[in-house]
Amino acid sequence: MPHSVVQSQLCRGLYIGVYRGWTQSSPHANLTKSFLPHFTEQREFSKNIADISPGFCEIFNQAHLAEENGLQHICGPGYRKALEFLLKDFLILHKFKGDNAKKEEIEKTFLGPVIQKFVDDERIKQCAKRAVWLGNDETHYTRRWDDKDMKDLKTLILLTVNFTDSSIEADRYMAEMAEGKS
């Protein structure tokens, strides 16, 4: 039986190969496909972000894994989807917690209008809006932002993450310290 998974002696990394034409009577097979998978560290997000949107964390890390493995055509839509989970979870579970009417409306509405209507922090709104534009470039046939790329998309998403985390943290302190002490 041919080895379809071998370990390189030089880099001690995993190599995967697909062979065609191998039989016991004819052990000479043709290597038809091979690749070296990249295994990446998962990005850790703050407790606020992980608690409010575990779906965002999972989707972002899957998109990152796709990018690291050269799947450039699918990682962009993955990052865009992660952003949607982050913002909708933030709005539903934090900003409008317990408001079932807002929850339903946010769930049913496209991300662009959700950002425009429900996000009141201007830093989150502006970064998220631009991330949506670049995310749309990753999903549509024609690009509108030729001078921007995946790095810009991820930067805008991570800025949105940071501002969202800051908003959650600030809201926590405002609630805990609602009145000054004498």
Disulfide bonds with the S-S distance in Angstrom:
none
